[in-house]
Amino acid sequence: MGVYQKFLEKFYDPANPISENNQFKLYVKDEMERRLTLMPDLGMDDDKPDGGSKEMKIAVVTCAFDNSKIINWLRERGDAIKNEHWDKLDKINDHIRRNLKKDSQLLDKLQRPCSLFITFESEEAYNRALLYNECIDNPSMPEYARFRTFLGEEIEIQPASEPTDIIWENRSFTERERNIKKGIVSLIIIGLLMASFAIIFVAKKASLAKKNQYPKVNCKEFEENYGLKTAQW
């Protein structure tokens, strides 16, 4: 069971006019602000006038969804429209409708966050977030060990990539699937390198054989030793 599902079971309020996703983002925002405020002071922001602890603030929480399937469908649909393949477009539309009707949980899955992108209001808050995992794993800071989980699930915080560097439809791949693909690519590269080495080795061997069969000859020395006899012949 993931973080989002646990939030729905424990904290989601159906009577609240705020949408399900926005309630989740507000919960994450409040909880992470509270945790980061309690983290060690890095001295990057000015102290509060009253001497109290600095409050870490989050500007925006953005969700990334497990929607690779619909992205691929819409990409195929867009290609069909661009190329004016109307028969193919009808087939793709029918395929999307059938899948949405057949899989009652598909819409819920497409709207379920799988990652969060958080923008902070200050450099202090950003750097505290970068040191979050280090603090909770540091045995000399046992007071932060309770922050290891979020709604019962372990979390990992890391700097976000540039949006243009992310292939969004590939975010659904698990770490295991990525490692399998890396292994396959590595094997292909190793195979190509071995084949290249074998071809170069065979070509070099053939070149040396030809070179030994027809060695270089000193023509002047040959003429001195055999030139007169050749003329007599």
C-alpha positions in Angstrom: 0.0 0.0 0.0 1.5 3.4 -1.0 1.6 6.7 0.7 -1.3 8.1 -1.3 -3.6 5.2 -0.5 -2.8 5.6 3.2 -3.6 9.3 3.0 -7.0 8.5 1.5 -7.7 6.0 4.3 -6.5 8.2 7.2 -6.8 11.9 6.3 -8.9 12.4 3.2 -12.2 14.2 3.9 -14.9 13.6 1.2 -17.0 16.4 2.7 -14.2 18.9 2.1 -14.8 20.9 -1.2 -11.1 20.8 -1.9 -10.3 18.0 -4.4 -8.7 14.7 -3.4 -5.3 15.6 -5.0 -5.2 19.1 -3.5 -6.0 17.8 -0.1 -3.0 15.4 -0.4 -0.7 18.2 -1.6 -1.8 20.4 1.3 -1.1 17.5 3.7 2.4 16.9 2.2 3.1 20.7 2.3 2.2 21.1 6.0 4.0 17.9 7.1 7.2 18.6 5.2 7.3 22.2 6.4 7.0 21.0 10.0 9.8 18.4 9.5 12.2 20.7 7.8 11.6 23.4 10.4 12.8 20.9 13.0 16.0 20.0 11.0 19.4 21.5 11.9 19.8 25.2 11.1 22.3 25.7 8.2 22.6 29.4 8.8 21.6 30.4 5.2 18.7 32.6 6.1 18.4 35.5 8.6 17.3 34.6 12.1 13.9 35.6 13.3 13.7 38.9 15.2 12.3 37.1 18.3 15.0 34.5 18.2 12.7 31.6 17.5 13.3 28.8 15.0 13.1 29.6 11.3 10.0 28.4 9.6 10.7 26.5 6.4 8.1 27.2 3.7 7.1 25.3 0.6 5.9 27.4 -2.4 4.4 24.7 -4.6 3.9 20.9 -4.5 3.4 19.3 -8.0 2.3 15.8 -8.5 3.7 13.4 -11.2 1.3 10.6 -12.1 1.5 7.0 -13.1 0.0 7.8 -16.5 2.5 6.4 -19.0 -0.3 4.3 -20.7 -2.5 7.3 -21.5 0.5 9.3 -22.7 1.5 6.6 -25.2 -2.2 6.4 -26.4 -2.4 10.2 -26.8 0.9 10.2 -28.7 -0.3 7.6 -31.1 -3.6 9.6 -31.4 -1.6 12.8 -32.1 0.5 11.1 -34.8 -2.7 9.8 -36.5 -4.2 13.3 -36.5 -1.0 14.9 -37.7 -0.7 12.4 -40.6 -4.4 12.5 -41.3 -4.9 8.8 -40.8 -8.5 9.0 -39.8 -9.2 5.3 -39.9 -6.3 4.7 -37.5 -7.6 7.6 -35.3 -11.0 5.9 -35.0 -9.3 2.6 -34.0 -7.2 4.3 -31.4 -10.3 6.1 -30.0 -12.1 2.8 -29.8 -9.1 1.2 -28.1 -9.0 3.9 -25.5 -12.7 3.7 -24.8 -12.6 -0.1 -24.5 -9.7 0.0 -22.0 -11.4 2.6 -19.9 -14.6 0.6 -19.7 -12.8 -2.8 -19.2 -10.5 -1.6 -16.4 -12.6 0.1 -13.8 -9.5 1.1 -11.8 -7.5 2.6 -14.7 -8.8 6.1 -14.2 -7.9 6.0 -10.5 -4.4 4.7 -11.4 -3.9 7.5 -13.9 -4.8 10.1 -11.2 -2.7 8.6 -8.5 0.6 10.5 -7.7 3.7 8.4 -7.9 6.2 11.2 -7.3 6.2 14.8 -5.9 8.1 17.9 -7.1 8.5 20.4 -4.3 9.5 24.1 -4.8 10.8 25.9 -1.7 10.6 29.5 -0.8 14.2 29.8 0.6 17.7 28.4 0.0 17.7 27.2 3.6 14.6 25.0 3.1 16.0 23.6 -0.1 19.3 22.6 1.5 17.7 21.1 4.5 15.7 19.0 2.1 18.9 17.9 0.4 20.3 16.8 3.8 17.1 15.1 4.8 18.1 11.5 4.1 21.6 12.1 5.7 20.0 13.4 8.9 17.5 10.6 9.4 20.3 8.0 8.8 22.9 9.6 11.0 23.3 7.6 14.2 24.5 10.7 16.0 21.1 12.4 15.3 18.6 9.9 16.7 15.9 12.6 17.2 15.4 12.7 13.4 15.1 8.9 12.9 11.3 9.2 13.3 11.2 11.1 10.0 12.4 8.1 8.0 8.9 7.2 7.0 6.0 9.2 5.6 2.6 7.7 6.4 4.4 4.5 7.2 6.4 4.4 3.9 10.1 5.2 3.5 10.8 8.2 1.3 13.7 9.4 -0.6 14.4 13.1 -1.3 16.7 14.1 -4.2 17.3 17.2 -6.4 14.8 17.3 -9.3 16.0 17.0 -12.8 15.1 19.7 -15.3 11.6 19.1 -16.7 12.9 18.9 -20.2 15.4 16.1 -19.2 12.6 13.9 -17.9 10.9 11.3 -20.2 7.6 11.4 -18.4 6.1 8.3 -20.0 9.0 6.3 -18.6 8.4 7.2 -15.0 6.3 4.1 -14.5 9.2 1.8 -14.9 10.4 0.3 -11.6 14.0 0.2 -10.5 14.1 -3.6 -11.2 12.8 -3.0 -14.8 15.4 -0.3 -15.3 18.2 -2.6 -14.1 17.1 -5.4 -16.4 17.1 -2.9 -19.4 20.6 -1.7 -18.3 21.8 -5.3 -18.2 20.4 -6.1 -21.7 22.0 -2.9 -23.1 25.4 -3.8 -21.4 25.3 -7.3 -22.9 24.6 -5.9 -26.4 27.5 -3.4 -26.0 29.8 -6.2 -24.8 28.8 -8.4 -27.7 29.4 -5.7 -30.2 32.8 -4.9 -28.7 33.8 -8.6 -28.8 32.6 -8.9 -32.5 34.6 -5.8 -33.4 37.7 -7.2 -31.6 37.3 -10.5 -33.5 37.0 -8.8 -36.9 40.0 -6.5 -36.2 42.0 -9.6 -35.0 41.2 -11.7 -38.1 41.9 -8.7 -40.4 45.2 -8.0 -38.7 46.2 -11.7 -38.8 45.5 -11.8 -42.5 47.5 -8.6 -43.1 50.5 -10.1 -41.2 50.2 -13.3 -43.3 50.3 -11.4 -46.5 53.2 -9.2 -45.2 55.3 -12.3 -44.3 54.4 -13.9 -47.7 55.7 -10.9 -49.6 58.4 -9.4 -47.5 60.1 -6.1 -48.4 63.3 -6.6 -50.5 66.3 -4.3 -50.8 66.5 -3.9 -54.6 70.0 -2.5 -54.7 71.4 -5.4 -52.7 69.5 -7.8 -55.0 70.9 -6.1 -58.1 74.5 -6.3 -56.7 74.2 -10.0 -56.0 72.1 -11.2 -58.9 72.2 -8.4 -61.5 75.2 -9.7 -63.5 73.9 -13.3 -63.5 70.5 -12.1 -64.6 72.1 -10.3 -67.6 74.0 -13.4 -68.5 70.9 -15.4 -68.4 
